[in-house]
């Protein structure tokens, strides 16, 4: 169990997450390198791109939890 993240995007998130963690840094590095950035700077940006996947997952989980909490509230 991944703490509720398996339900994101109708259960497709675990596959998307693995794909993004593998290919996103490669894509960012290749885009940065082809744009003429220094190889070290392109590598640092590629490494930082991995954390964006985790940040996106946390934000999406918070948003869905807040939505579920709002749906459970009853005005009495």
Secondary structure, DSSP 8 states (H G I E B T S, - for coil): --TTGGGGGGGTHHHHHHHHHHHHHHHHHHHHHHTT--HHHHHHHHHHHHHHHHHHHHHHHHHHHHHHHHHH----
